[in-house]
């Protein structure tokens, strides 16, 4: 049974940083690319970042490029999203995604 559990969200000020984690279980984590998505208030879910199974390749949405960094620890079956220089527009529920499965999401709110 696949489980994806996000954590690390919260309230941060503009310009601040947060680090999200997603702990995965129920599949062979090291065999698959992993993704982060987000859903801003009143909008559809959107792609944020993806990382290859070894971590050697990453890709980002233009809106977060240069500010967010996706990484993974295959020994811990965990994928991370380091978010720096946060903006109000980054306010959203952030989801870890794999093969059509989603976690419960973690709320990120950027406000002064």
C-alpha positions as CSV (number, residue, x, y, z in Angstrom):
1,X,0.0,0.0,0.0
2,X,1.4,3.3,-1.1
3,X,1.8,6.1,1.4
4,X,3.2,9.6,0.9
5,X,3.4,11.8,4.0
6,X,4.3,15.4,3.6
7,X,5.6,17.6,6.4
8,X,7.4,20.8,7.1
9,X,4.8,23.4,6.0
10,X,3.8,26.4,8.0
11,X,3.8,30.1,8.1
12,X,6.8,32.0,6.8
13,X,7.5,35.7,6.0
14,X,8.2,36.9,2.4
15,X,11.9,36.2,1.7
16,X,12.0,33.4,4.2
17,X,12.7,29.7,3.8
18,X,11.0,26.4,4.5
19,X,12.0,22.8,3.9
20,X,9.3,20.3,3.0
21,X,9.8,16.5,3.4
22,X,7.8,13.7,1.9
23,X,8.3,10.2,3.3
24,X,7.3,7.4,0.9
25,X,6.5,3.8,1.5
26,X,4.8,0.9,-0.3
27,X,7.0,0.9,-3.4
28,X,10.6,0.8,-4.3
29,X,11.4,4.4,-3.9
30,X,14.8,4.4,-5.4
31,X,13.5,3.1,-8.7
32,X,11.3,6.1,-9.5
33,X,11.4,9.8,-10.2
34,X,9.5,11.8,-7.6
35,X,7.5,15.1,-7.9
36,X,6.3,18.0,-6.0
37,X,3.1,19.8,-6.9
38,X,1.1,22.6,-5.2
39,X,-2.4,23.9,-5.2
40,X,-2.8,27.6,-4.5
41,X,-6.1,28.8,-3.0
42,X,-8.9,28.7,-5.6
43,X,-6.6,27.3,-8.3
44,X,-5.8,24.0,-9.8
45,X,-2.9,21.8,-8.7
46,X,0.3,22.7,-10.6
47,X,3.7,21.2,-11.1
48,X,6.6,22.5,-9.0
49,X,9.6,20.2,-9.4
50,X,10.7,16.7,-10.3
51,X,13.8,14.7,-9.5
52,X,15.1,11.5,-11.2
53,X,15.5,8.3,-9.4
54,X,19.2,8.9,-8.7
55,X,18.8,12.6,-8.1
56,X,21.1,13.4,-10.9
57,X,18.4,15.2,-12.9
58,X,15.9,17.8,-11.7
59,X,13.4,20.1,-13.4
60,X,11.4,23.0,-12.1
61,X,8.5,25.2,-12.9
62,X,9.6,28.6,-14.1
63,X,7.9,30.2,-11.2
64,X,10.2,28.5,-8.7
65,X,13.4,28.1,-10.7
66,X,16.4,29.5,-8.8
67,X,14.5,29.6,-5.5
68,X,13.5,26.0,-4.8
69,X,15.6,22.9,-4.7
70,X,14.3,19.4,-4.9
71,X,16.5,16.6,-3.5
72,X,16.1,13.0,-2.2
73,X,17.5,10.5,0.1
74,X,16.9,7.0,-1.2
75,X,18.1,5.4,2.0
76,X,15.3,7.1,3.8
77,X,12.8,6.9,1.0
78,X,12.3,10.7,1.4
79,X,12.1,13.6,-1.1
80,X,12.7,17.1,0.0
81,X,11.8,20.6,-1.3
82,X,14.0,23.4,0.0
83,X,12.1,26.7,-0.6
84,X,14.0,30.0,-0.4
85,X,13.2,33.6,-1.1
86,X,9.5,32.8,-0.5
87,X,6.8,35.0,-2.0
88,X,3.1,35.4,-1.2
89,X,2.4,33.7,-4.5
90,X,4.0,30.5,-3.1
91,X,1.1,30.1,-0.7
92,X,-0.4,26.8,-1.4
93,X,-1.0,23.2,-0.2
94,X,2.1,21.3,-1.3
95,X,1.8,17.7,-2.4
96,X,4.3,14.9,-3.0
97,X,3.2,12.8,-6.1
98,X,4.1,9.5,-7.6
99,X,2.3,7.4,-10.2
100,X,-1.1,9.0,-9.5
101,X,-0.7,8.8,-5.8
102,X,-0.7,11.9,-3.6
103,X,-0.1,12.6,0.0
104,X,-2.4,14.6,2.2
105,X,-0.5,17.8,1.5
106,X,1.2,20.3,3.8
107,X,0.0,23.9,4.0
108,X,2.5,26.7,3.2
109,X,1.4,30.2,3.9
110,X,3.6,33.2,3.1
111,X,2.6,36.3,4.8
112,X,4.0,39.2,6.8
